[in-house]
Amino acid sequence: MTVRRVVPTSFWRSLEALDHYSQEDRYFALYLMTNPKCSQVGIYSLPKRLIAFETGFSMDQVELLLERFSRDFKKIIYSNRHQEVTLLHSLSYSIFVGGGR
């Protein structure tokens, strides 16, 4: 069975995406919300080398993006020790209301 992830269309019109995200940032944000290791809770194992392989970004780009999303955008926490990512506020876009999909 195919696993599906839902991304709210408001993502494209959010002030943060419009004012602060580069094209690279938008792609990375979508990747974090929809990659195969992603969980509904928003905490999952995600080695940097896997990010680089799946996105096509260099390891340097991956390091920079993880830093930006952690420090500047405050969207994630990344544990280098455990190679895990925590998507902050992930439940706000992963919970369905009213039973519809």
C-alpha positions in Angstrom: 0.0 0.0 0.0 1.3 3.4 -0.9 1.9 5.9 2.0 0.6 9.3 1.3 1.5 12.6 2.9 -0.7 15.7 2.7 0.8 19.1 2.3 -1.6 22.0 2.9 -1.9 24.3 -0.2 -1.5 27.2 2.2 2.2 26.2 2.3 2.7 28.1 -1.0 1.0 31.3 0.2 2.4 31.5 3.7 4.2 34.7 4.4 7.3 32.8 5.5 7.5 31.0 2.2 6.8 34.1 0.2 9.2 36.4 2.1 12.0 34.2 3.3 12.2 30.8 1.5 14.4 30.4 -1.6 13.5 27.9 -4.2 15.9 25.5 -2.5 14.2 26.1 0.9 10.8 25.4 -0.5 12.0 22.1 -2.0 13.7 21.1 1.3 10.6 22.0 3.3 8.5 19.8 1.1 11.1 17.0 1.3 11.1 17.1 5.1 7.3 16.8 5.2 7.0 14.1 2.6 10.1 11.9 2.4 9.8 8.1 2.8 11.2 8.1 6.4 8.7 10.8 7.6 6.3 9.9 10.4 3.0 11.5 11.3 4.5 12.5 14.6 7.3 14.4 12.9 10.3 12.6 14.6 12.3 10.2 12.5 15.7 9.0 11.6 17.2 10.9 8.7 20.9 10.6 8.0 22.5 13.6 6.1 23.9 11.3 3.5 20.3 10.0 2.8 19.0 13.6 2.5 21.8 14.3 0.0 21.1 11.2 -2.0 17.3 11.7 -2.2 17.3 15.4 -2.9 20.4 15.7 -5.0 21.9 18.4 -2.7 25.6 18.2 -1.8 26.5 17.4 1.7 27.5 21.1 2.2 24.0 22.2 1.0 22.4 19.7 3.3 24.4 21.1 6.3 23.4 24.6 5.3 19.7 23.8 4.9 19.5 21.9 8.2 21.2 24.9 9.9 18.8 27.4 8.3 15.7 25.4 9.1 16.9 24.9 12.7 18.4 28.3 13.5 16.8 30.8 11.2 13.3 29.4 10.5 13.0 27.4 13.7 11.1 24.6 11.9 13.2 21.6 12.9 15.6 20.2 15.5 18.3 18.0 14.0 20.4 15.6 16.2 23.8 15.0 14.7 24.4 12.4 17.4 21.3 10.3 16.6 20.9 11.5 13.0 17.2 12.3 13.7 15.0 15.2 12.7 12.1 16.6 14.7 9.7 18.7 12.7 8.3 21.3 15.0 4.6 21.8 14.8 4.2 18.8 12.5 0.9 17.8 13.9 -0.7 21.0 12.6 -0.5 19.7 9.1 -0.6 15.9 9.6 -3.9 15.6 11.5 -7.1 15.4 9.5 -10.3 17.0 10.8 -13.7 15.5 10.1 -12.5 12.2 8.8 -11.9 13.4 5.2 -8.8 12.8 3.2 
